[in-house]
Amino acid sequence: MNQHQLSIEARFRPEILERILRVVRHRGFQVCAMNMASAHDADSINIELTVASQRPVDLLSTQLSKLMDVACVQVQQQTTQHIRAHA
């Protein structure tokens, strides 16, 4: 399974995290880690998101960037993890 790290800059709105998480779920990605902090101005936030999926990360980043309050989405890093099923 591929892991991707995304950096998202967005305008602070009470519902923005819910919107981002809904898009992540609808696009078939699983959240592995998430960190959010207020930016230097109180009107925006920075979100670091690590997600996992077999799907291309472009499917997710394109949809996130279309959200109304999202200013910027950057794919930071990609790693591959091999997950083995135990028999």
C-alpha positions as a Markdown table, in Angstrom:
| # | Residue | x | y | z |
|---|---|---|---|---|
| 1 | Met | 0.0 | 0.0 | 0.0 |
| 2 | Asn | 1.3 | 3.4 | -0.9 |
| 3 | Gln | 1.6 | 6.2 | 1.8 |
| 4 | His | 1.5 | 9.8 | 0.7 |
| 5 | Gln | 2.1 | 12.9 | 2.8 |
| 6 | Leu | 0.1 | 16.0 | 1.9 |
| 7 | Ser | 0.5 | 19.6 | 3.0 |
| 8 | Ile | -2.7 | 21.6 | 2.9 |
| 9 | Glu | -3.2 | 25.3 | 3.5 |
| 10 | Ala | -6.8 | 26.3 | 4.1 |
| 11 | Arg | -8.9 | 29.2 | 5.4 |
| 12 | Phe | -10.0 | 28.4 | 8.9 |
| 13 | Arg | -13.6 | 27.4 | 9.0 |
| 14 | Pro | -15.2 | 25.2 | 11.6 |
| 15 | Glu | -16.2 | 22.6 | 9.0 |
| 16 | Ile | -13.0 | 22.5 | 6.9 |
| 17 | Leu | -11.6 | 19.4 | 8.6 |
| 18 | Glu | -14.8 | 17.5 | 8.1 |
| 19 | Arg | -14.9 | 18.4 | 4.4 |
| 20 | Ile | -11.3 | 17.3 | 3.9 |
| 21 | Leu | -11.8 | 14.0 | 5.7 |
| 22 | Arg | -14.9 | 13.3 | 3.7 |
| 23 | Val | -13.1 | 13.8 | 0.4 |
| 24 | Val | -10.3 | 11.5 | 1.7 |
| 25 | Arg | -12.8 | 8.8 | 2.5 |
| 26 | His | -14.8 | 9.2 | -0.7 |
| 27 | Arg | -11.6 | 8.9 | -2.8 |
| 28 | Gly | -10.7 | 5.6 | -1.2 |
| 29 | Phe | -7.8 | 6.8 | 1.0 |
| 30 | Gln | -7.2 | 5.9 | 4.7 |
| 31 | Val | -5.9 | 8.5 | 7.1 |
| 32 | Cys | -2.7 | 7.3 | 8.8 |
| 33 | Ala | -1.7 | 10.5 | 10.6 |
| 34 | Met | -2.9 | 14.1 | 10.7 |
| 35 | Asn | -1.5 | 17.3 | 12.3 |
| 36 | Met | -3.2 | 20.7 | 12.2 |
| 37 | Ala | -1.9 | 24.0 | 13.4 |
| 38 | Ser | -2.9 | 27.7 | 13.0 |
| 39 | Ala | -0.8 | 29.6 | 10.5 |
| 40 | His | 0.9 | 32.9 | 11.3 |
| 41 | Asp | -2.4 | 34.7 | 10.7 |
| 42 | Ala | -5.5 | 33.5 | 12.6 |
| 43 | Asp | -7.5 | 33.2 | 9.4 |
| 44 | Ser | -5.7 | 30.1 | 8.0 |
| 45 | Ile | -4.5 | 26.7 | 9.0 |
| 46 | Asn | -1.9 | 24.2 | 7.9 |
| 47 | Ile | -2.7 | 20.6 | 7.8 |
| 48 | Glu | -0.2 | 17.8 | 7.4 |
| 49 | Leu | -1.9 | 14.6 | 6.3 |
| 50 | Thr | -0.5 | 11.1 | 5.8 |
| 51 | Val | -2.8 | 8.9 | 3.8 |
| 52 | Ala | -2.6 | 5.4 | 2.4 |
| 53 | Ser | -4.1 | 3.7 | -0.7 |
| 54 | Gln | -3.3 | 1.7 | -3.8 |
| 55 | Arg | -4.9 | 4.6 | -5.8 |
| 56 | Pro | -2.8 | 7.4 | -7.3 |
| 57 | Val | -2.5 | 10.4 | -4.9 |
| 58 | Asp | -3.4 | 12.8 | -7.8 |
| 59 | Leu | -7.0 | 11.6 | -7.5 |
| 60 | Leu | -7.1 | 12.9 | -4.0 |
| 61 | Ser | -5.0 | 16.1 | -4.3 |
| 62 | Thr | -7.0 | 17.3 | -7.3 |
| 63 | Gln | -10.3 | 16.9 | -5.4 |
| 64 | Leu | -9.0 | 18.5 | -2.2 |
| 65 | Ser | -7.8 | 21.6 | -4.2 |
| 66 | Lys | -11.3 | 22.1 | -5.5 |
| 67 | Leu | -12.7 | 22.6 | -2.0 |
| 68 | Met | -13.8 | 26.2 | -1.5 |
| 69 | Asp | -11.7 | 27.1 | 1.5 |
| 70 | Val | -8.5 | 25.2 | 0.5 |
| 71 | Ala | -5.8 | 27.5 | -0.8 |
| 72 | Cys | -3.0 | 25.0 | -1.6 |
| 73 | Val | -2.4 | 21.2 | -1.6 |
| 74 | Gln | 1.1 | 19.9 | -2.0 |
| 75 | Val | 2.2 | 16.2 | -2.2 |
| 76 | Gln | 5.3 | 16.1 | 0.0 |
| 77 | Gln | 6.4 | 12.4 | 0.1 |
| 78 | Gln | 5.4 | 9.0 | -1.1 |
| 79 | Thr | 6.5 | 5.7 | 0.5 |
| 80 | Thr | 5.5 | 2.2 | -0.2 |
| 81 | Gln | 4.7 | -0.3 | 2.6 |
| 82 | His | 4.2 | -4.0 | 1.9 |
| 83 | Ile | 1.4 | -5.3 | 4.0 |
| 84 | Arg | 1.3 | -9.1 | 4.4 |
| 85 | Ala | -1.7 | -11.0 | 5.5 |
| 86 | His | -1.1 | -13.6 | 8.1 |
| 87 | Ala | -2.5 | -17.0 | 7.2 |
